[in-house]
């Protein structure tokens, strides 16, 4: 049986929101623990920049302090990219998908969300943040594990995986982009091996992506901006590297189309292939020389394009009017799928 | 209460003048529940309470909930579940099953008749204006033939038991009756928390409801579908208060749960939008009222329906369960005539009698109702969910006067019935076990023939003394056990 287009979209976005939530929890956690600038202060504003949320943030708060940034990203129901909002969005999708996903997937998300709603602002103060972030990260990983162990492998599985890896690739490029520019104000000025302060900052980047130990295994000595960026972009064994993610997207999309003889999706396929080819053809030194930010921005736009093309091919979404984009791409979000209608019981 | 055995609580239990579902009544002791009573009495009250708390948490975690809308937002609520079961003997059930089958058969004959020759109207058994002038009568259905002449594929019959132990029909539900998911889920809950109580009792299973429903959907699918029709469940969406039930049934049947926007009609055929484009749909269990089904044929403002689906239906390219236009058969005014219909179509007496009902559109009945307002239950004919009901003996003077004014303004909108002393069942309350009123909604599925799910939904009025069991009015539910015939 073919998958209902709306279900495919809900599955795709459920996976994306869960992946995004896990990444945000990681970033908040590591920020609190490791990310201190030369004066020993934590630069909380960098998180707002990371997600290109400056406008939304300053509509609600006047200053980026530990307190405001944490509230904004953990509990704030009006911030669509807060953890609470993302888990709510994931749960709403799961609620729609209950006939399709396993009972265990639904129950875990339902219980997780209900626990999240019980959190009070005092529970997520800077002091309690690490504990809360660890808990959220674990719940997201539990979701991933339950999904792996119980989700029936039909078309839905492929859309889930594509959503997860597109989001993961996007998160890695964002993390790398903002950290690189926070740490390397103008390329070429810094010491090639990095000051001790820089090294600790690069450790933070790697820890945010759970990549520190893996990096050390590849580069036992030293740490330069180029090796860290190269590792996060291109490493073939690191589960959060962009290349690793795009290979996964490529594999799942190919198998989805062939196994179910789906006629659509060739545009998305071409874009994925093109992205993968581009990623594999440029050494990191050349990328840095020509501008890492521009490169990462291009990768993000390709991921957005892939999402759009997947939507048009499989979710029944009409092509949108062409939009002129110049600012950093904000995080994408779901367009249809979720029911907007409210009715009384018939 | 620590250490109190249920037996202590049950020994001081007093069901008063009401018929008791666990104990029966002096002269009519419930012999079939003896073993269950004995086992129940052996369980410590704290243990019972713990099990009740476990169930509540589990229902919430599983999201077996319905949405309640407040001014600000929608809240998930569980339907309160009482862990003490309601037990029906094999003999009682044989009687009820036959009665429900008789009723479903009759209403289907009635619907076929009024949408074809209208003999029952011509023979003066039912006032024509009551049928033809009914808001739920669909002129579009006149002359249309549908598979097996079955209109009501899914029926819920609300039964109550009076103080003499007689079951009576309180209401028919022939449009989109809900509650069957709770029947199956309640049983799952009981199996998890009360294996000791259920062991060896011989309880008839309820978990094949989805299978029977899918079978019926296949039986009514158009021949053009071939041997492998595509079924679907059409839901108003995730914000509908019965959404859990829609999920449950779609999952049990293994069919997609679709919303109106997932379906399109092309060349009078219905398709769903899939990842590989349009895919045909042949048989639809729709949980959407007639009004919302097709903005082109019915309410043009409906955003939930599928434009053109009625034309596809009329041409026999898609089956709908229930059929369009069944609302005229479960109307509270038409209800009064069902015993006469049974006589007319089947030449039988009703196996399960109605509650004595007066139709206020008839002058004598109106006069009687106005004269005995403080003794009667007055119900508007068009409302569901227990809304708009005045229970005479419990109403204040002002409420009675309000009711009188409404009756005089629009008598045809009301019926009246004596207060039925609903039977009671032992129910867990804060500090013990007390009698609470219950009703019973058996569910029947009809494709080419009628099958009745053993038991049904027992709803319980959790508030002391109240007779209204509807979930929207604070009611809960119990597991309903039909015992196997071991004779």
Interface residues (C-beta under 8 A of the other chain):
Chain A: X1 X2 X3 X4 X5 X6 X7 X8 X92 X95 X96 X98 X99 X103 X106 X107 X110 X111 X114 X155 X159 X260 X261 X262 X263 X264 X314 X315 X316 X338 X339 X341 X342 X343 X344 X345 X346
Chain B: X60 X61 X62 X63 X69 X74 X175 X176 X178 X230 X236 X237 X238 X239 X240 X241 X242 X243 X247 X250 X251 X256 X257 X258 X259 X261 X262 X272 X273 X274 X275 X276 X277 X279 X287 X288 X289 X292 X303 X304 X385
